[in-house]
């Protein structure tokens, strides 16, 4: 993910989305480190982690595409859990 980041085309909205997703992954990682999780809880957390990482990996290329076309995340509808 760090290799795809290019602050030259970052927008405030894109950075906020990226930061929210990084925080989400960190929160999931903290939960995964807790002892005593059931297999179902651990599996659900891993699914959530993978989903957040997929979204995060999509932020940078999408932001570049929008920049090339003269648009920004402010023009797009975005939802981050």
PDB file of N, CA, C and O in Angstrom, chain B, residues numbered from 101:
ATOM      1  N   UNK B 101       0.813  -1.191   0.000  1.00  0.00           N
ATOM      2  CA  UNK B 101       0.000   0.000   0.000  1.00  0.00           C
ATOM      3  C   UNK B 101       0.853   1.249   0.000  1.00  0.00           C
ATOM      4  O   UNK B 101       0.524   2.238  -0.655  1.00  0.00           O
ATOM      5  N   UNK B 102       1.950   1.201   0.737  1.00  0.00           N
ATOM      6  CA  UNK B 102       2.819   2.375   0.804  1.00  0.00           C
ATOM      7  C   UNK B 102       3.398   2.702  -0.565  1.00  0.00           C
ATOM      8  O   UNK B 102       3.651   3.868  -0.865  1.00  0.00           O
ATOM      9  N   UNK B 103       3.609   1.697  -1.391  1.00  0.00           N
ATOM     10  CA  UNK B 103       4.173   1.937  -2.713  1.00  0.00           C
ATOM     11  C   UNK B 103       3.198   2.639  -3.640  1.00  0.00           C
ATOM     12  O   UNK B 103       3.623   3.303  -4.585  1.00  0.00           O
ATOM     13  N   UNK B 104       1.897   2.508  -3.392  1.00  0.00           N
ATOM     14  CA  UNK B 104       0.917   3.155  -4.265  1.00  0.00           C
ATOM     15  C   UNK B 104       0.597   4.572  -3.836  1.00  0.00           C
ATOM     16  O   UNK B 104      -0.001   5.326  -4.604  1.00  0.00           O
ATOM     17  N   UNK B 105       0.979   4.951  -2.630  1.00  0.00           N
ATOM     18  CA  UNK B 105       0.639   6.278  -2.109  1.00  0.00           C
ATOM     19  C   UNK B 105       1.435   7.358  -2.832  1.00  0.00           C
ATOM     20  O   UNK B 105       2.651   7.249  -2.986  1.00  0.00           O
ATOM     21  N   UNK B 106       0.749   8.383  -3.265  1.00  0.00           N
ATOM     22  CA  UNK B 106       1.380   9.525  -3.928  1.00  0.00           C
ATOM     23  C   UNK B 106       0.729  10.791  -3.387  1.00  0.00           C
ATOM     24  O   UNK B 106      -0.368  11.155  -3.813  1.00  0.00           O
ATOM     25  N   UNK B 107       1.392  11.461  -2.458  1.00  0.00           N
ATOM     26  CA  UNK B 107       0.827  12.642  -1.815  1.00  0.00           C
ATOM     27  C   UNK B 107       0.648  13.815  -2.773  1.00  0.00           C
ATOM     28  O   UNK B 107      -0.024  14.789  -2.432  1.00  0.00           O
ATOM     29  N   UNK B 108       1.235  13.739  -3.962  1.00  0.00           N
ATOM     30  CA  UNK B 108       1.070  14.832  -4.929  1.00  0.00           C
ATOM     31  C   UNK B 108      -0.348  14.901  -5.467  1.00  0.00           C
ATOM     32  O   UNK B 108      -0.778  15.961  -5.922  1.00  0.00           O
ATOM     33  N   UNK B 109      -1.088  13.793  -5.427  1.00  0.00           N
ATOM     34  CA  UNK B 109      -2.462  13.802  -5.927  1.00  0.00           C
ATOM     35  C   UNK B 109      -3.473  13.551  -4.814  1.00  0.00           C
ATOM     36  O   UNK B 109      -4.637  13.254  -5.086  1.00  0.00           O
ATOM     37  N   UNK B 110      -3.040  13.668  -3.578  1.00  0.00           N
ATOM     38  CA  UNK B 110      -3.938  13.415  -2.458  1.00  0.00           C
ATOM     39  C   UNK B 110      -4.906  14.574  -2.264  1.00  0.00           C
ATOM     40  O   UNK B 110      -4.533  15.742  -2.383  1.00  0.00           O
ATOM     41  N   UNK B 111      -6.136  14.235  -1.968  1.00  0.00           N
ATOM     42  CA  UNK B 111      -7.121  15.247  -1.589  1.00  0.00           C
ATOM     43  C   UNK B 111      -7.413  15.072  -0.107  1.00  0.00           C
ATOM     44  O   UNK B 111      -7.098  14.037   0.481  1.00  0.00           O
ATOM     45  N   UNK B 112      -8.009  16.075   0.479  1.00  0.00           N
ATOM     46  CA  UNK B 112      -8.358  15.975   1.897  1.00  0.00           C
ATOM     47  C   UNK B 112      -9.333  14.826   2.121  1.00  0.00           C
ATOM     48  O   UNK B 112      -9.199  14.079   3.090  1.00  0.00           O
ATOM     49  N   UNK B 113     -10.304  14.680   1.241  1.00  0.00           N
ATOM     50  CA  UNK B 113     -11.285  13.603   1.381  1.00  0.00           C
ATOM     51  C   UNK B 113     -10.621  12.238   1.217  1.00  0.00           C
ATOM     52  O   UNK B 113     -10.902  11.312   1.977  1.00  0.00           O
ATOM     53  N   UNK B 114      -9.741  12.117   0.225  1.00  0.00           N
ATOM     54  CA  UNK B 114      -9.032  10.855   0.018  1.00  0.00           C
ATOM     55  C   UNK B 114      -8.155  10.495   1.196  1.00  0.00           C
ATOM     56  O   UNK B 114      -8.090   9.335   1.604  1.00  0.00           O
ATOM     57  N   UNK B 115      -7.478  11.496   1.744  1.00  0.00           N
ATOM     58  CA  UNK B 115      -6.630  11.257   2.914  1.00  0.00           C
ATOM     59  C   UNK B 115      -7.476  10.848   4.116  1.00  0.00           C
ATOM     60  O   UNK B 115      -7.083   9.974   4.888  1.00  0.00           O
ATOM     61  N   UNK B 116      -8.628  11.477   4.271  1.00  0.00           N
ATOM     62  CA  UNK B 116      -9.511  11.135   5.393  1.00  0.00           C
ATOM     63  C   UNK B 116     -10.023   9.707   5.262  1.00  0.00           C
ATOM     64  O   UNK B 116     -10.084   8.970   6.247  1.00  0.00           O
ATOM     65  N   UNK B 117     -10.388   9.325   4.058  1.00  0.00           N
ATOM     66  CA  UNK B 117     -10.850   7.954   3.823  1.00  0.00           C
ATOM     67  C   UNK B 117      -9.726   6.973   4.117  1.00  0.00           C
ATOM     68  O   UNK B 117      -9.936   5.975   4.807  1.00  0.00           O
ATOM     69  N   UNK B 118      -8.541   7.249   3.600  1.00  0.00           N
ATOM     70  CA  UNK B 118      -7.389   6.380   3.842  1.00  0.00           C
ATOM     71  C   UNK B 118      -7.065   6.273   5.317  1.00  0.00           C
ATOM     72  O   UNK B 118      -6.796   5.181   5.818  1.00  0.00           O
ATOM     73  N   UNK B 119      -7.089   7.401   6.019  1.00  0.00           N
ATOM     74  CA  UNK B 119      -6.795   7.394   7.455  1.00  0.00           C
ATOM     75  C   UNK B 119      -7.847   6.618   8.241  1.00  0.00           C
ATOM     76  O   UNK B 119      -7.515   5.906   9.189  1.00  0.00           O
ATOM     77  N   UNK B 120      -9.107   6.751   7.853  1.00  0.00           N
ATOM     78  CA  UNK B 120     -10.175   6.012   8.530  1.00  0.00           C
ATOM     79  C   UNK B 120     -10.012   4.509   8.327  1.00  0.00           C
ATOM     80  O   UNK B 120     -10.240   3.725   9.248  1.00  0.00           O
ATOM     81  N   UNK B 121      -9.622   4.118   7.133  1.00  0.00           N
ATOM     82  CA  UNK B 121      -9.424   2.694   6.866  1.00  0.00           C
ATOM     83  C   UNK B 121      -8.203   2.148   7.602  1.00  0.00           C
ATOM     84  O   UNK B 121      -8.233   1.025   8.105  1.00  0.00           O
ATOM     85  N   UNK B 122      -7.134   2.933   7.667  1.00  0.00           N
ATOM     86  CA  UNK B 122      -5.949   2.517   8.430  1.00  0.00           C
ATOM     87  C   UNK B 122      -6.313   2.356   9.905  1.00  0.00           C
ATOM     88  O   UNK B 122      -5.879   1.405  10.556  1.00  0.00           O
ATOM     89  N   UNK B 123      -7.107   3.283  10.425  1.00  0.00           N
ATOM     90  CA  UNK B 123      -7.548   3.184  11.821  1.00  0.00           C
ATOM     91  C   UNK B 123      -8.417   1.952  12.033  1.00  0.00           C
ATOM     92  O   UNK B 123      -8.328   1.291  13.068  1.00  0.00           O
ATOM     93  N   UNK B 124      -9.257   1.649  11.051  1.00  0.00           N
ATOM     94  CA  UNK B 124     -10.112   0.456  11.140  1.00  0.00           C
ATOM     95  C   UNK B 124      -9.256  -0.804  11.191  1.00  0.00           C
ATOM     96  O   UNK B 124      -9.516  -1.686  12.009  1.00  0.00           O
ATOM     97  N   UNK B 125      -8.253  -0.905  10.346  1.00  0.00           N
ATOM     98  CA  UNK B 125      -7.364  -2.071  10.348  1.00  0.00           C
ATOM     99  C   UNK B 125      -6.640  -2.170  11.691  1.00  0.00           C
ATOM    100  O   UNK B 125      -6.505  -3.262  12.241  1.00  0.00           O
ATOM    101  N   UNK B 126      -6.179  -1.053  12.213  1.00  0.00           N
ATOM    102  CA  UNK B 126      -5.485  -1.056  13.511  1.00  0.00           C
ATOM    103  C   UNK B 126      -6.416  -1.522  14.630  1.00  0.00           C
ATOM    104  O   UNK B 126      -5.997  -2.265  15.517  1.00  0.00           O
ATOM    105  N   UNK B 127      -7.668  -1.091  14.590  1.00  0.00           N
ATOM    106  CA  UNK B 127      -8.637  -1.521  15.605  1.00  0.00           C
ATOM    107  C   UNK B 127      -8.898  -3.017  15.505  1.00  0.00           C
ATOM    108  O   UNK B 127      -8.993  -3.705  16.521  1.00  0.00           O
ATOM    109  N   UNK B 128      -9.011  -3.511  14.300  1.00  0.00           N
ATOM    110  CA  UNK B 128      -9.208  -4.953  14.101  1.00  0.00           C
ATOM    111  C   UNK B 128      -7.989  -5.717  14.591  1.00  0.00           C
ATOM    112  O   UNK B 128      -8.126  -6.748  15.250  1.00  0.00           O
ATOM    113  N   UNK B 129      -6.806  -5.225  14.278  1.00  0.00           N
ATOM    114  CA  UNK B 129      -5.578  -5.880  14.748  1.00  0.00           C
ATOM    115  C   UNK B 129      -5.536  -5.941  16.273  1.00  0.00           C
ATOM    116  O   UNK B 129      -5.110  -6.944  16.846  1.00  0.00           O
ATOM    117  N   UNK B 130      -5.976  -4.869  16.927  1.00  0.00           N
ATOM    118  CA  UNK B 130      -6.010  -4.855  18.393  1.00  0.00           C
ATOM    119  C   UNK B 130      -6.990  -5.901  18.912  1.00  0.00           C
ATOM    120  O   UNK B 130      -6.712  -6.591  19.893  1.00  0.00           O
ATOM    121  N   UNK B 131      -8.121  -6.012  18.256  1.00  0.00           N
ATOM    122  CA  UNK B 131      -9.100  -7.031  18.650  1.00  0.00           C
ATOM    123  C   UNK B 131      -8.556  -8.443  18.435  1.00  0.00           C
ATOM    124  O   UNK B 131      -8.765  -9.327  19.265  1.00  0.00           O
ATOM    125  N   UNK B 132      -7.864  -8.647  17.325  1.00  0.00           N
ATOM    126  CA  UNK B 132      -7.287  -9.963  17.039  1.00  0.00           C
ATOM    127  C   UNK B 132      -6.227 -10.360  18.058  1.00  0.00           C
ATOM    128  O   UNK B 132      -5.996 -11.550  18.277  1.00  0.00           O
ATOM    129  N   UNK B 133      -5.590  -9.394  18.675  1.00  0.00           N
ATOM    130  CA  UNK B 133      -4.542  -9.672  19.662  1.00  0.00           C
ATOM    131  C   UNK B 133      -5.119 -10.052  21.026  1.00  0.00           C
ATOM    132  O   UNK B 133      -4.394 -10.543  21.892  1.00  0.00           O
ATOM    133  N   UNK B 134      -6.421  -9.827  21.220  1.00  0.00           N
ATOM    134  CA  UNK B 134      -7.042 -10.159  22.509  1.00  0.00           C
ATOM    135  C   UNK B 134      -7.084 -11.667  22.690  1.00  0.00           C
ATOM    136  O   UNK B 134      -7.451 -12.395  21.768  1.00  0.00           O
ATOM    137  N   UNK B 135      -6.714 -12.139  23.870  1.00  0.00           N
ATOM    138  CA  UNK B 135      -6.822 -13.575  24.129  1.00  0.00           C
ATOM    139  C   UNK B 135      -8.288 -13.975  24.338  1.00  0.00           C
ATOM    140  O   UNK B 135      -9.126 -13.160  24.725  1.00  0.00           O
ATOM    141  N   UNK B 136      -8.563 -15.234  24.073  1.00  0.00           N
ATOM    142  CA  UNK B 136      -9.883 -15.778  24.369  1.00  0.00           C
ATOM    143  C   UNK B 136     -10.933 -15.595  23.296  1.00  0.00           C
ATOM    144  O   UNK B 136     -12.109 -15.861  23.545  1.00  0.00           O
ATOM    145  N   UNK B 137     -10.554 -15.153  22.117  1.00  0.00           N
ATOM    146  CA  UNK B 137     -11.533 -15.017  21.039  1.00  0.00           C
ATOM    147  C   UNK B 137     -11.957 -16.396  20.555  1.00  0.00           C
ATOM    148  O   UNK B 137     -11.143 -17.315  20.462  1.00  0.00           O
ATOM    149  N   UNK B 138     -13.231 -16.527  20.251  1.00  0.00           N
ATOM    150  CA  UNK B 138     -13.703 -17.782  19.662  1.00  0.00           C
ATOM    151  C   UNK B 138     -13.254 -17.838  18.201  1.00  0.00           C
ATOM    152  O   UNK B 138     -12.850 -16.834  17.615  1.00  0.00           O
ATOM    153  N   UNK B 139     -13.337 -19.021  17.643  1.00  0.00           N
ATOM    154  CA  UNK B 139     -12.973 -19.182  16.229  1.00  0.00           C
ATOM    155  C   UNK B 139     -13.888 -18.329  15.340  1.00  0.00           C
ATOM    156  O   UNK B 139     -13.431 -17.748  14.355  1.00  0.00           O
ATOM    157  N   UNK B 140     -15.165 -18.255  15.683  1.00  0.00           N
ATOM    158  CA  UNK B 140     -16.116 -17.449  14.909  1.00  0.00           C
ATOM    159  C   UNK B 140     -15.776 -15.964  14.999  1.00  0.00           C
ATOM    160  O   UNK B 140     -15.840 -15.254  13.996  1.00  0.00           O
ATOM    161  N   UNK B 141     -15.413 -15.485  16.198  1.00  0.00           N
ATOM    162  CA  UNK B 141     -15.028 -14.084  16.354  1.00  0.00           C
ATOM    163  C   UNK B 141     -13.765 -13.776  15.563  1.00  0.00           C
ATOM    164  O   UNK B 141     -13.679 -12.751  14.887  1.00  0.00           O
ATOM    165  N   UNK B 142     -12.790 -14.667  15.653  1.00  0.00           N
ATOM    166  CA  UNK B 142     -11.529 -14.482  14.936  1.00  0.00           C
ATOM    167  C   UNK B 142     -11.770 -14.456  13.425  1.00  0.00           C
ATOM    168  O   UNK B 142     -11.204 -13.627  12.712  1.00  0.00           O
ATOM    169  N   UNK B 143     -12.605 -15.362  12.952  1.00  0.00           N
ATOM    170  CA  UNK B 143     -12.913 -15.416  11.514  1.00  0.00           C
ATOM    171  C   UNK B 143     -13.614 -14.141  11.062  1.00  0.00           C
ATOM    172  O   UNK B 143     -13.281 -13.591  10.012  1.00  0.00           O
ATOM    173  N   UNK B 144     -14.580 -13.665  11.845  1.00  0.00           N
ATOM    174  CA  UNK B 144     -15.293 -12.432  11.488  1.00  0.00           C
ATOM    175  C   UNK B 144     -14.341 -11.237  11.449  1.00  0.00           C
ATOM    176  O   UNK B 144     -14.435 -10.390  10.561  1.00  0.00           O
ATOM    177  N   UNK B 145     -13.432 -11.174  12.408  1.00  0.00           N
ATOM    178  CA  UNK B 145     -12.450 -10.089  12.422  1.00  0.00           C
ATOM    179  C   UNK B 145     -11.546 -10.154  11.199  1.00  0.00           C
ATOM    180  O   UNK B 145     -11.258  -9.125  10.587  1.00  0.00           O
ATOM    181  N   UNK B 146     -11.099 -11.340  10.841  1.00  0.00           N
ATOM    182  CA  UNK B 146     -10.238 -11.474   9.662  1.00  0.00           C
ATOM    183  C   UNK B 146     -10.968 -11.066   8.392  1.00  0.00           C
ATOM    184  O   UNK B 146     -10.387 -10.426   7.515  1.00  0.00           O
ATOM    185  N   UNK B 147     -12.239 -11.435   8.294  1.00  0.00           N
ATOM    186  CA  UNK B 147     -13.025 -11.004   7.124  1.00  0.00           C
ATOM    187  C   UNK B 147     -13.130  -9.485   7.081  1.00  0.00           C
ATOM    188  O   UNK B 147     -13.000  -8.879   6.017  1.00  0.00           O
ATOM    189  N   UNK B 148     -13.363  -8.874   8.233  1.00  0.00           N
ATOM    190  CA  UNK B 148     -13.420  -7.414   8.300  1.00  0.00           C
ATOM    191  C   UNK B 148     -12.099  -6.772   7.947  1.00  0.00           C
ATOM    192  O   UNK B 148     -12.063  -5.734   7.286  1.00  0.00           O
ATOM    193  N   UNK B 149     -11.000  -7.392   8.388  1.00  0.00           N
ATOM    194  CA  UNK B 149      -9.669  -6.864   8.090  1.00  0.00           C
ATOM    195  C   UNK B 149      -9.387  -6.908   6.591  1.00  0.00           C
ATOM    196  O   UNK B 149      -8.895  -5.941   6.009  1.00  0.00           O
ATOM    197  N   UNK B 150      -9.705  -8.035   5.983  1.00  0.00           N
ATOM    198  CA  UNK B 150      -9.489  -8.183   4.538  1.00  0.00           C
ATOM    199  C   UNK B 150     -10.328  -7.172   3.765  1.00  0.00           C
ATOM    200  O   UNK B 150      -9.847  -6.568   2.806  1.00  0.00           O
ATOM    201  N   UNK B 151     -11.579  -6.987   4.179  1.00  0.00           N
ATOM    202  CA  UNK B 151     -12.452  -6.013   3.501  1.00  0.00           C
ATOM    203  C   UNK B 151     -11.890  -4.601   3.624  1.00  0.00           C
ATOM    204  O   UNK B 151     -11.880  -3.853   2.647  1.00  0.00           O
ATOM    205  N   UNK B 152     -11.423  -4.230   4.817  1.00  0.00           N
ATOM    206  CA  UNK B 152     -10.855  -2.897   5.019  1.00  0.00           C
ATOM    207  C   UNK B 152      -9.587  -2.708   4.194  1.00  0.00           C
ATOM    208  O   UNK B 152      -9.377  -1.643   3.613  1.00  0.00           O
ATOM    209  N   UNK B 153      -8.745  -3.734   4.139  1.00  0.00           N
ATOM    210  CA  UNK B 153      -7.517  -3.635   3.345  1.00  0.00           C
ATOM    211  C   UNK B 153      -7.828  -3.522   1.859  1.00  0.00           C
ATOM    212  O   UNK B 153      -7.160  -2.774   1.145  1.00  0.00           O
ATOM    213  N   UNK B 154      -8.825  -4.248   1.387  1.00  0.00           N
ATOM    214  CA  UNK B 154      -9.219  -4.135  -0.025  1.00  0.00           C
ATOM    215  C   UNK B 154      -9.678  -2.723  -0.345  1.00  0.00           C
ATOM    216  O   UNK B 154      -9.328  -2.164  -1.384  1.00  0.00           O
ATOM    217  N   UNK B 155     -10.466  -2.152   0.557  1.00  0.00           N
ATOM    218  CA  UNK B 155     -10.920  -0.776   0.345  1.00  0.00           C
ATOM    219  C   UNK B 155      -9.736   0.182   0.361  1.00  0.00           C
ATOM    220  O   UNK B 155      -9.656   1.092  -0.464  1.00  0.00           O
ATOM    221  N   UNK B 156      -8.826  -0.020   1.293  1.00  0.00           N
ATOM    222  CA  UNK B 156      -7.662   0.858   1.418  1.00  0.00           C
ATOM    223  C   UNK B 156      -6.787   0.794   0.171  1.00  0.00           C
ATOM    224  O   UNK B 156      -6.302   1.822  -0.304  1.00  0.00           O
ATOM    225  N   UNK B 157      -6.588  -0.391  -0.351  1.00  0.00           N
ATOM    226  CA  UNK B 157      -5.769  -0.542  -1.556  1.00  0.00           C
ATOM    227  C   UNK B 157      -6.423   0.151  -2.746  1.00  0.00           C
ATOM    228  O   UNK B 157      -5.731   0.571  -3.673  1.00  0.00           O
ATOM    229  N   UNK B 158      -7.739   0.273  -2.731  1.00  0.00           N
ATOM    230  CA  UNK B 158      -8.443   0.942  -3.821  1.00  0.00           C
ATOM    231  C   UNK B 158      -8.448   2.453  -3.730  1.00  0.00           C
ATOM    232  O   UNK B 158      -8.749   3.123  -4.718  1.00  0.00           O
ATOM    233  N   UNK B 159      -8.123   3.011  -2.573  1.00  0.00           N
ATOM    234  CA  UNK B 159      -8.196   4.470  -2.397  1.00  0.00           C
ATOM    235  C   UNK B 159      -7.209   5.189  -3.293  1.00  0.00           C
ATOM    236  O   UNK B 159      -7.597   6.113  -4.008  1.00  0.00           O
ATOM    237  N   UNK B 160      -5.950   4.797  -3.279  1.00  0.00           N
ATOM    238  CA  UNK B 160      -4.916   5.513  -4.037  1.00  0.00           C
ATOM    239  C   UNK B 160      -5.158   5.466  -5.553  1.00  0.00           C
ATOM    240  O   UNK B 160      -5.129   6.516  -6.195  1.00  0.00           O
ATOM    241  N   UNK B 161      -5.394   4.302  -6.140  1.00  0.00           N
ATOM    242  CA  UNK B 161      -5.638   4.298  -7.588  1.00  0.00           C
ATOM    243  C   UNK B 161      -6.889   5.082  -7.972  1.00  0.00           C
ATOM    244  O   UNK B 161      -6.913   5.749  -9.006  1.00  0.00           O
ATOM    245  N   UNK B 162      -7.915   5.003  -7.153  1.00  0.00           N
ATOM    246  CA  UNK B 162      -9.140   5.754  -7.444  1.00  0.00           C
ATOM    247  C   UNK B 162      -8.876   7.251  -7.374  1.00  0.00           C
ATOM    248  O   UNK B 162      -9.350   8.017  -8.214  1.00  0.00           O
ATOM    249  N   UNK B 163      -8.113   7.660  -6.362  1.00  0.00           N
ATOM    250  CA  UNK B 163      -7.807   9.083  -6.237  1.00  0.00           C
ATOM    251  C   UNK B 163      -6.992   9.564  -7.440  1.00  0.00           C
ATOM    252  O   UNK B 163      -7.222  10.663  -7.943  1.00  0.00           O
ATOM    253  N   UNK B 164      -6.055   8.759  -7.895  1.00  0.00           N
ATOM    254  CA  UNK B 164      -5.272   9.141  -9.088  1.00  0.00           C
ATOM    255  C   UNK B 164      -6.169   9.242 -10.311  1.00  0.00           C
ATOM    256  O   UNK B 164      -6.048  10.185 -11.094  1.00  0.00           O
ATOM    257  N   UNK B 165      -7.069   8.277 -10.482  1.00  0.00           N
ATOM    258  CA  UNK B 165      -7.976   8.293 -11.625  1.00  0.00           C
ATOM    259  C   UNK B 165      -8.830   9.554 -11.587  1.00  0.00           C
ATOM    260  O   UNK B 165      -8.997  10.228 -12.604  1.00  0.00           O
ATOM    261  N   UNK B 166      -9.370   9.872 -10.413  1.00  0.00           N
ATOM    262  CA  UNK B 166     -10.186  11.077 -10.275  1.00  0.00           C
ATOM    263  C   UNK B 166      -9.371  12.330 -10.578  1.00  0.00           C
ATOM    264  O   UNK B 166      -9.873  13.247 -11.228  1.00  0.00           O
ATOM    265  N   UNK B 167      -8.114  12.381 -10.115  1.00  0.00           N
ATOM    266  CA  UNK B 167      -7.260  13.547 -10.361  1.00  0.00           C
ATOM    267  C   UNK B 167      -6.995  13.726 -11.852  1.00  0.00           C
ATOM    268  O   UNK B 167      -7.020  14.846 -12.362  1.00  0.00           O
ATOM    269  N   UNK B 168      -6.742  12.625 -12.545  1.00  0.00           N
ATOM    270  CA  UNK B 168      -6.482  12.688 -13.988  1.00  0.00           C
ATOM    271  C   UNK B 168      -7.702  13.242 -14.722  1.00  0.00           C
ATOM    272  O   UNK B 168      -7.572  13.935 -15.730  1.00  0.00           O
ATOM    273  N   UNK B 169      -8.878  12.930 -14.207  1.00  0.00           N
ATOM    274  CA  UNK B 169     -10.110  13.375 -14.857  1.00  0.00           C
ATOM    275  C   UNK B 169     -10.668  14.660 -14.243  1.00  0.00           C
ATOM    276  O   UNK B 169     -11.818  15.025 -14.487  1.00  0.00           O
ATOM    277  N   UNK B 170      -9.840  15.345 -13.441  1.00  0.00           N
ATOM    278  CA  UNK B 170     -10.243  16.639 -12.898  1.00  0.00           C
ATOM    279  C   UNK B 170     -11.319  16.562 -11.835  1.00  0.00           C
ATOM    280  O   UNK B 170     -12.083  17.508 -11.642  1.00  0.00           O
ATOM    281  N   UNK B 171     -11.376  15.436 -11.148  1.00  0.00           N
ATOM    282  CA  UNK B 171     -12.383  15.272 -10.104  1.00  0.00           C
ATOM    283  C   UNK B 171     -11.695  14.935  -8.790  1.00  0.00           C
ATOM    284  O   UNK B 171     -10.482  14.726  -8.757  1.00  0.00           O
ATOM    285  N   UNK B 172     -12.458  14.883  -7.718  1.00  0.00           N
ATOM    286  CA  UNK B 172     -11.917  14.548  -6.403  1.00  0.00           C
ATOM    287  C   UNK B 172     -12.944  13.714  -5.660  1.00  0.00           C
ATOM    288  O   UNK B 172     -14.092  13.599  -6.088  1.00  0.00           O
ATOM    289  N   UNK B 173     -12.525  13.132  -4.544  1.00  0.00           N
ATOM    290  CA  UNK B 173     -13.455  12.340  -3.738  1.00  0.00           C
ATOM    291  C   UNK B 173     -14.647  13.161  -3.274  1.00  0.00           C
ATOM    292  O   UNK B 173     -15.712  12.604  -3.004  1.00  0.00           O
ATOM    293  N   UNK B 174     -14.490  14.451  -3.179  1.00  0.00           N
ATOM    294  CA  UNK B 174     -15.611  15.303  -2.783  1.00  0.00           C
ATOM    295  C   UNK B 174     -16.760  15.206  -3.760  1.00  0.00           C
ATOM    296  O   UNK B 174     -17.904  15.487  -3.402  1.00  0.00           O
ATOM    297  N   UNK B 175     -16.471  14.810  -5.003  1.00  0.00           N
ATOM    298  CA  UNK B 175     -17.500  14.665  -6.021  1.00  0.00           C
ATOM    299  C   UNK B 175     -18.176  13.294  -5.962  1.00  0.00           C
ATOM    300  O   UNK B 175     -19.219  13.090  -6.584  1.00  0.00           O
ATOM    301  N   UNK B 176     -17.590  12.360  -5.222  1.00  0.00           N
ATOM    302  CA  UNK B 176     -18.076  10.991  -5.226  1.00  0.00           C
ATOM    303  C   UNK B 176     -18.737  10.659  -3.880  1.00  0.00           C
ATOM    304  O   UNK B 176     -18.408  11.236  -2.843  1.00  0.00           O
ATOM    305  N   UNK B 177     -19.659   9.731  -3.933  1.00  0.00           N
ATOM    306  CA  UNK B 177     -20.275   9.227  -2.706  1.00  0.00           C
ATOM    307  C   UNK B 177     -19.413   8.122  -2.152  1.00  0.00           C
ATOM    308  O   UNK B 177     -19.074   7.179  -2.867  1.00  0.00           O
ATOM    309  N   UNK B 178     -19.051   8.225  -0.880  1.00  0.00           N
ATOM    310  CA  UNK B 178     -18.155   7.249  -0.268  1.00  0.00           C
ATOM    311  C   UNK B 178     -18.691   6.912   1.110  1.00  0.00           C
ATOM    312  O   UNK B 178     -19.194   7.784   1.818  1.00  0.00           O
ATOM    313  N   UNK B 179     -18.582   5.636   1.494  1.00  0.00           N
ATOM    314  CA  UNK B 179     -19.013   5.201   2.824  1.00  0.00           C
ATOM    315  C   UNK B 179     -17.919   4.366   3.426  1.00  0.00           C
ATOM    316  O   UNK B 179     -17.479   3.390   2.818  1.00  0.00           O
ATOM    317  N   UNK B 180     -17.468   4.729   4.615  1.00  0.00           N
ATOM    318  CA  UNK B 180     -16.457   3.965   5.342  1.00  0.00           C
ATOM    319  C   UNK B 180     -17.064   3.535   6.663  1.00  0.00           C
ATOM    320  O   UNK B 180     -17.527   4.369   7.441  1.00  0.00           O
ATOM    321  N   UNK B 181     -17.063   2.223   6.920  1.00  0.00           N
ATOM    322  CA  UNK B 181     -17.609   1.704   8.191  1.00  0.00           C
ATOM    323  C   UNK B 181     -16.675   1.993   9.327  1.00  0.00           C
ATOM    324  O   UNK B 181     -16.962   1.634  10.469  1.00  0.00           O
TER     325      UNK B 181
END
